[in-house]
């Protein structure tokens, strides 16, 4: 075993199953290992590196701010936070934002906001508000969010979970409406399920859910931690159906691939439920994070990364759908958010990503059946073409080996 992998294995909790590569440097769509080998990053840290590694403008913003002021907590105002939140709200069409650090923290903030809104505004008795989410969801790893999960591994041994958490089938608007009660505060949904395997709901699903939520006075909260900020070829994945949610959760790419930065954005009456002391974060909205997040949003605009994602993703998905292999059940996605659904009767997704790694392409499997492809949004077209060729060759190679085994 590699000595650095062995050291990590000895002292780090075994809550991940990384590929056996030790990365030491990144630039744009590339990363390098400790042996000097270069790889194309087709993972982007689960969409956190949508701008590419070490983007020079974002790094410059980090360095400049780090020389001046970093952490003061929200006990004081800073000269960086207002401009950051203003641009985030302007781009997304939301009224106000509450800055946090990680996506899970921002989801928890949303849950607290809608529960308090249900009590203060909707008239739901305190302690009886209900949250509805979807089967197959992934909204983080906190106790409350695990209580909303339908993945057994995310739940086993971590209970008891808070009450008032319900799930309905993803893609079924009628099931959502049937589950709503007078105590329902919100419907929390991913416009496209990322960790679920790049699962896209039927056309019209999100808009139907928005109409149902409006009719029943239920807050529609969109978790766009992975899908937001251009990943699916729109600024927000909700825009594919013209939906403006009541609340929005952003993270990952908001930190420009440099820092953990997240926020909950919402309409003014929902955010107004918070009073000083209700909620907070020592690091949330710190000047360093605000400077980095502001520059990340500006780069997103200046480099037209949303349009790049739409065009390149449409091309790549079209090519992948032409792959003829018994291993591949489906290629699906939007923008540069693509999943290759692997038939477990023919191959393991892990085996495919390991072979791709040996060719200099880094990806990752999810749920053992999907190979995820989500490169930085500005990846050059030529590099996408090279990546496609590696994928084709790995599928052809494994198909040939399977054929030889079957005929032996």
C-alpha positions, 0 to 999 in steps of 0.5 A: 500500500502507498505509504500516504494512503496507509497513513491516512487509513490508520488515522482517518475514520473509514467513512469513505472509499477513495480511489487509490490515488494521492493528489497533490496539485490541481489546475483548471480541469487537471489534477496531479498525483504525488508521482507527477501523473496528470489526470482529467478531473471528471468529478469536480469534487461533487460539483464543488470545483465547477470553476476548475482547480485553483482558478486564478481570479478566485485564488487572487481574491482569496489571497487579497482578503486573507491579507486583510481580514478573515474571521470576525464572526457575525457579531460585527459587520464586514465590508464583504458580506453585503455585496456577496449576498446582494449578487447571490440574491439578484442572480437567483431572484430571491429576496434575502440570504442567510450565509452558512458554510457547508451544504448540510448546514444550509439545509438545516437552516432551511428546515428551521426556517420553514418549521418556524414559519409554519408555527408563526405564520401558518398556525401549525402548533409548535412541535407539529410541523411536517417536512416532506422530502423524496425517496432517494434524496440526499440532503446531507449527513445530519441527524435530521437529514438522515431522518429524511433519507430512505437509504438504509446505510445512512440511517442504520444505528443513527436513530432516533430521528426527529419526528415530522419527517416524511418521504414520497416517491420522487417524480410523483406529484400526486403522491406529494399532494396526497401526503400534504396535511394541515401541518405540512410546512415544506416540500424539500426537493432536488430538481435532479437527484445527484447522489441518487444517481443523476436521476431526472424526474418526468417533465413537468414534475417540478412545476406541478409540485410548485403549483401544489405547494402554492395551493396548499400554502406549503413552502417549496424548498429546492436543494440546488447544492449540486445542481445549482450555479450552472451545473445542469446548463441553467443557473439553477436546475429549477429554471428548466421548468420555469420554477422559482422556489420559495427557498433555495439552498446553495453550496459546493460551487459557491465556494469556487473550489476553494472554501466551504461556502453555502447559504439559504436564500428565500423570499422575505416573509420566510426569512423574516421568521429569524430574530437575533439569537434564533440561529447562527454560525461562527464562520458563516458569512466570514469576510474570507468566504464572502470575498471568495464566493463573490468572485466565484459568482462573478467568474460564473458570469464573466466566463459564461460558464452556464452556457458552456455547461449547456453546450458541452453537456448536450454534446457529451450526452449525445455521444454517450447515448450512442455507446453500444454496450450490454453494460450500459443501461442508460446515459442520462443527465443535463448540462455537465451533470451526467450519469452512466447507469451500469447494469450490475449483471454485467459490471460494477461501476467501481471497476469502470472508474478504476479502469478510467483512472488507470487511463488518466481520467478521474470519476467516481461511482455512486450506489455501485451502479452509476458512473458520474461525469461532472467535469469543471464547466469550462473544460475545453472541448478537446479534453471532453473528446479525449475523455469520451474516447477513454470511456469508449475504450474502457467499455469496449475492453470490458465487453471484449473480456466478458465475451472471451470469458463467456466463450471459454 
